[in-house]
Amino acid sequence: MEEQNESKKGNIREVAGVFFKMGLVAFGGPAAHIAMMEDELITKRKWMSRQHFLDLMGATNLIPGPNSTEMTMHCGHERAGTLGLFVAGISFIIPAVLITGILAWLYVEYSTVPEVGPFIYGIKPTVIAIIAGAVYKLGKKALKNWELGVFGVLVIVAAYFGVNEVTALLGAGLIGMIYFYVKNEMSNTSEKKKDTSKNKKQFLPLLLMQGTGAVAAKVTTLKVFLTFLKVGAILYGSGYVLFAYLDAELVSTGMLTRKELIDAIAIGQFTPGPVLSTATFIGYQLNGIAGALVATVGIFLPSFLFVLLLNPLIPKMRQSKLLRGFLDTVNIAAVAIMVAVLFEIAMESLVADGNVEWRAVVIAVISLILTFGYKKISVMWLVLGGAVLGYLLQLI
């Protein structure tokens, strides 16, 4: 019994250390964060099978909240149970929250923040290699047959034409669920004729959860908390979607100017970890340290609850004849979304004003060589190396 307790404590310490370290260098958005997790947790530490990681990733894409942060919670739960879920999420969030909080203080006190552009310049092309590596490994596992390949291509095309990510994932999942269920039933027809003694079908309902929060009459700590709780409970999509939500909740109500909101979103984009750490920055603007704390808790709290409810359902979905096809299709669709994001990041990083950025290309090529040629190199060193190289090349 004591050995089990010690093992549990060891796992908790491991979970905290891994995700805190990852939170310090998690640049590039959800696709890059998930790529880092795949490399660190599946390839190196072997916490779970790549198939289960894919199932977690696919299911996570269907619930509100920051996908990569929710994935840290899933992975923490797999390693150390319910406590691991909370420790992983908090450890991943803390670096971004602390850095954003310091920048918020500088912004409020001096109306400026440190210049980090040259370092971010080098990180962006490095992220291309990190995502490409994850797409290759996860894609090999997710692509089980040619039909799934077709679904993946269709999702990439849909993303290219601006179809909402969740709509594409859910649509592909539902069509795939029906297709593969019918296919399996037809292929088993001859066997059913020989043995009709039993034919059990499992059905598992998908719960779509949406939270709402009341808004107080003036900017109080409670109002800040409820505003960000509402956003965290219904937010789907990227930082640009977050901008739209916060614009409606804060700018339209006069709590914040649009310039202040744009500055806050920019801070969230170039700090490591989840872009939702923007909430810390805005909370500090609205109500000082107390505002920063309650805004951060409010926007992340729904994710902890969603993952806590969703995690036990995923293995049951994999066992269900009907939902197995749904998971497989959503998994390949999630990888397809990563491909679409990879293309967008490549265009943003390697091309500026119609001209190829040779410095970014050099960093991207070196990163790709290291990612695919020297697989034991940590993603952390890739990110830090890209940042330093970006700074040095900018001096030329």
N, C-alpha and C positions, 0 to 999 in steps of 0.2 A: 504493500500500500504506500509506504514511504517512497519507494522507488518510482511509483507512478506519479506521486505528487511532485517529486524532484524533476521527473521527465516533463511534466506539464509546465512547471516553472521555467525549465530550460527552453521549452517551445515558445513560451510567452516572451522571454528575453530575446530569443532568435527573431520572432515576428516583429517585435518593437525595433530591434536593430536594423533588420533588413529594410523595413518600410520607411524608417526615419532616414536612412542613408539614401534610399531611392527618392524620397521627397526632396532632398537637397539638390538633386541633379535632374529632376523630372521635367525637362523642357520639351516643348514641341506639341503639346496637346494630347488628348486621350489616346489616339492611335500610337503615338510614340511611347506613352506611359505603359500601355498594354504590351507593346513590343519589349520594353525593358523588363516587365514582369515575366513574360514568356521566357526570356533569356535567363533571368536570375532564378526563377522559381521552378521552371520545368526542365530546362536544359541542364542547369548547373546543380540545383538542389533537389530536383525530382520530388517535389512535394505532392504531386498528383500526376495522373496521366494527361497527355496532351488532349485526349478526347474529352476528359472532364473539364479541362480548362476551356476548351471550345464551347462546351455546353453552358458553362458559367458565363462566358463572354456573350454568347448568343442571347441567353435569357436576360442578361443585364441590359442589353441594348433596348429591351422592350419596356423598361420601367423608367419613371422620371429620375432626374438627378445626374450627377457627373459620373459617366460610365467608368472611367479609370479608377476613381475613388471607390466606387461600389465594387469593382473587381478586387481592390486591395482587401476589402472587407470579406468577400467570398473566400479569397485565398487565406486570409487570417483564420477564418472559421475552419477551413479544411485542415489547417496545421494545429490549431489550439482551441477549437471549439468556440462557444459563444463569446467568451472573454477575448479570444484571439481576434474575433470579428471587430470588436470595439478597439482593441489595442492597435490592430493594423490600420484601421481607418484614421484614428487619431494621430498615430505616428507619421503617416503619410501627409496629413494635413498640416501638422504643426510647423514644419520648416517654412512653408508658403505663408502661413498666417503670421509668423514672427517677422519674416522679411517684409511682408506687405504692411504690417503694423508699424515697423520702423519707417518705411517709406511714407506712410500716411502721416506720421508725426512730422517728418521733414517737409512734406507738402503743405501741411497746415501752418507750420511755423515759419517756413522760408519760401513757400510757393514754388519749390523746385525739388527735383530728385536727382540722384547721381547719374552721370552719363554712362550707360552700359551698352549702347548701340554696337560698338565694335565687337564686343564679346558675343552678343546675340547673333550678329552677322555670321559668325563661325559655327554657332550651334545649329542653325536652321539646316544647312546642307548635311551636317552630321546626322540629323534626325532622319533624313532620306534613307540612309544606309540602315539605320536601326529598324525603321518600319519595314523596309524591303526584306531584311532578314527574318522578321516575324511573319510576314506575309508568305514567304517561301515555306517556312516550317509548318505554320498553321494550315496553309493552303494544301499541303501534301496530305495532311491528316483529314481535312474537311472534304476534300474532293474524292468521294468514295465511288462515284460513277459518273457517266457522261451527262446524265440528266441534271445532277447537281451543278456540273460545269455550265450548263445552259442557264440555270437559275442565276448563277454567279455573274455571268456575262450580262444578263438582263438587268440585274441590280446595278451593275456598273453603268450601263447605258442610262438607266433611270436616274441615277445620281448625277450623271453628266448633264441631263436635261432639267435638273433642279428639283426632282421629286424629293419630298421630305424623307429623311433617312428612316425614321420610324415607320412611315407609311410603306416604304419599299421593303423593309425587313418583315413587317407584319403581313403585308400582301404576299410576299414570296413564301413566307412560312405557312400561311393558310392554304395557298394553292399547292405547295409541296406536300403538305400533310394529306390533302385529299388525293393527290396523284399517287403518292407512294403507298397509301393505304389501299386504294383501289388496285394498284399494280400487285401488291402482295396478296390481296384476296383472290385476284384472278389466277395468280401463279400457284396458289394453294388449292385451287378448285378440285383437281384430280385427287389430292390427298384427302380433301374433305369428303369426297364420295366414298373413299375407302374407310374412313373413320369419322363418323358424324356424331360420335358420342359426346364431344364437348367442343365448344367454340366460344370462348369467353372474350369479350371485348372490354377494354378498360378505357374509361373516360375520365379526364381530369379537367375541371374548369379552370380557365385562365382568369385571374382577377385583375381588372384594371383599376388601379387605385389613384384617387386624385384628392389632394387636400386643399382646404381653403383656410384663409385666416382673416380675421376682422382687422380693420384699420382704425386706429384711434383718431381723435379730432386734431391732435397736435403732435409735434415731434417729441415723443417721450421714449423712454427705454422700451416700454411695452410695445409701442407702435413700431419701433425699429425691429423688434423681435418678430412680431406677427407679420410684418411686411415681408421679411426675408424667409420666414417659415412658409408663407404662401408661395413664394417664388421657388423655393427648394422642392415643394411638393408637386409642382406642375411643370417644372422645367424639363424640356426635351431639347437636345441639339447642342450647338457649339456656342462659343463666346459671343457670336453675333446674335444668336437667339437670346442669350442672357441680356445683351444690350437692349433689345426690344422690350423684354419683360421689365427691366429696371427703368427704362424710359417711361413706360406706362405707369409704373408704380411710384416713381420718385419725381421725375421731371414734370409730368402732367399734373401732379398734385402740389407742385411748388416746393417740395422738400429739398430738391437739388437742382442746380443749373445743368444744362446739357453739357457745357464745357467741363464742369466738374465730373460728370458721369463719364465723358470720353476719356478724361485723364485717368479715372479710376479703372476703366476697362483696359487702357494701355498698360497700367501697372500690373494688372492681372495677367496680361499676355506675356510680359517679359520676365515675370518671376517664375521660379520652378513650382511644380505641383499643380493642383487643380485651379483653373481660371476662376472658380467660384470663390477663391480667396479675395477676389474683388470686394466681396461683402465686408471683409475686415476693414478695408480702406474706406469704403463708404460709411460704414458704421462709425468709424472714428470721426469722419467729417461731420456726421449728424449729431453725435452725442459722446464724443471723447472715448476714453477707454471702455466705459460701460457699453457704449453703442457698438464698439468694435467686437466686444465679446458676445453680446446677444445676437448681433447680425451674423456672426460666424456660426454660432450654435444653431440659430434659426434656419440658415440655408442648408446646413449639412445634416441636421437631425432627421428629416424625412428619409434620407438615403439609408441611414442606419436601420430605421424601422422597416423600409421596403426590403432590404437585403435579409434582415432577420426573418421575415416572413417568406421570402422567395427561396432561400437556400435549401430548406428541407424538401421543397417540391421538385427540384431539378432532377434528382435521381429517379423519382417516381415518373417524371415525364419521359425519361430515357427508357424505362421499363414498359411504358404504355405502347401498344401496337400503333395506336392512332397518333400519339404525340411524338413518337420517335422520328417520323418523317418531318414533323414540324421543326423539331430541334435540328435535325440534319440540314434542312433547308435554311433555317435562320443562321446556323453556323457558317455555311458557305456565303450567305448574304452579308454577314458581319465581316468576313474576310474581304469580300468584294468592296464593301464600304471603305475598308482600310486601303485597298488599291486606289479607289477614287481619291481618298485623302492624300495618299502618296503622290499622285499626279498633281494635285493642287499645290502641295508643298513644294514639289520640284519646280513647278512653273513660277511660284512666288520667289523661291530662293535663287534659282539659276538664271532667271530672266528679269531684267528691269528696263522699263521703257523701250521694249523691243530689242534690247541688246543683251547678249549672253554675258553673265558676270563670271569672268574667268577665275577670280579668286574663289567664288563659291563652287565652281566646277572642280577646281583642284581639291578643295576640302571634301567634296562629295565623293570623288574618285578614290582618294586615300581612305576615306571611311568605308567605302564599299569593299575595297581590297582587304582591309583589316577585318571587316565583319564576316566576309565569306571565306577569306584565306586563313585567318588566325582566329578560330572560333572561341578560344579561351580568353580572349581579351574582354575585360569587363566593360559593360555599357557606360559605367560611370567614367572610366578613363577615356572612352571615345568622346563623351560630351565635354569633359574638361579639356581634352586635347583640341577638339574643334573650336572651343572658345578661345584658347590661347592662340591657335593658328590663325583664327579669324582676326584677332587683334593685331598680330604681327603682319599679316598680309595687308591690312588696312594702312599700315605705315608706308607701304611701297607706293 
